[in-house]
């Protein structure tokens, strides 16, 4: 049976939770939490690509500041929204990791940054046009799919948190040192303790306060460097086309189109995930508006010297952890990002936060995302269907590129681009398996796999020894601890049905009930 849609409806006259307005100081305090949570990720891509392109120091700074500046603009587009553009959900935007492998391939193949910017522009324009068609996949995202994807988002981000906890730079001499990991766990413990206190305000600000305290402890340990704070111009406005006019290479554009599909899959999953977390309606129009925001922001980014933009999955975890559902909080975060892009000194202060501190916070944030996904899976029925197979196979597929990053090394580049992301792997597998088992019912067995079916149970009037803890007698029927009815089988049919169970002809309680009901109808 097809699972129910993820689209929710609110009671008439009620206000959407994401539209709540908070006092300005709280908006910016919670917004700063979002920025600190994703700061390491948003500067990583320009640093990686800039170094691969061989740019000089000033150009590298330009790539980083442009990414901060455009990330702020993209966040405002997504959270505040315009007609047909922006989901108006608490999603913070930034440079997507999905395109790193493709952009590196363009550079190693003899291309330039101008080729990358040109490819991003063309692919994003195409992505903007097809957004409504792509958004129609929302009907194929029932709870069994969204639960898997949300869980996968958290699980696939755990290695990122571990990398940050170890120092974030594998080439560094202290990468993975006891000192780094100790600081990460100290930050982890501080956040947990702050979450435990009786004050709701402190609990909701636990991530921000934990990062501040962790940075202070890092300074006492000699792990924080503020020497670069204040160096350079106090204000630097990102210029248009800082690396010259974009160029358009067909091969680069083709590769970037695949990246755009991956970004769309991940953003659609993030839009649905945050909608589930905050309890607000999300339909295909809203998904399409969110996808258009990504594409429009990516086009803008290319003109300022940045790359493809997408929603940051780790910040979905922050929404779940803090319970702060207002989209204006991330809008405040967008303003902070713009200021960071305009004022290098602010970016230098945030950059002084040690990576292990971010890693300690990441363990909680990313784990919270997985917890939210598991909570969603509680709504899914696993009896009499193949949903258990959908969940288990999709999560396994998601973790393959996480535990073995070189798994797809010998496959074509487009395969690597799509399946290198555990999030897109989970989304694709979950959607396809849901189609196979729940939408395309032709060929489905009436007796599902024993791994998915609930074990057969029945009671007889003369022998109730099979009653278990949690069973109840309600309205003339026996029900188990899950509220499922336990069929009452006539004494004369008990041996026959037990024999059918033993030989595998009956594998679940629902089948027992069906046999009893059919026999009753035949004797009327």
PEMONOR-V273239 format. One line per field, one symbol per residue. burial: I if it has 24 or more other C-alpha atoms within 12 Angstrom, else O. A space follows every 50 residues. Layout:
# PEMONOR-V273239
burial = ???
This chain:
# PEMONOR-V273239
burial = IIIOIIIOOOOOOOOIIIIOOOOOOIIIIIIIIIIIIIIIIIIIIIIIII OIIOOOOOIIIIIIIIIIIIIIIIIIIIIIIOOIIIIIIIIIIIIIIIII IIIIIIIOOOIIIIIIIIIIIIIIIIIIOOIIOIIOIIIIIIIIIIIIII IIIIIIIIIIIIIIIIIIIOOOOOOIOOIIIIIIIIIIIIIIOIIOOOOO OIIIIIIIIIIIIIIIIIOOOOIIOOOOOOOOOOOIOIOOIIIOOIIIIO IIIIIIIIIIIIIIIIIIIIIIIIIIIIIIIIIIIIIIIIIIIIIIIIII IIIIIIIIIIIIIIIIIIIIIIIIIIIIIIIIIIIIIIIIIIIIIIIIII IIIIIIIIIIIIIIIIIIIIIIIIOIIOOIIIIIIIIIIIIIIIIIIIII IIOOOOOOOOOOIIOIIIIIIIIIIIIIIIIIIIIOIIIOOOOOOOIIII OIIIIIIIIIOOOOOOOOOOOOOOOOOIIIOOOIIIIIIIOOOIOOIIOO IOOOOIIIIIIIIIIIOOOOOOOO
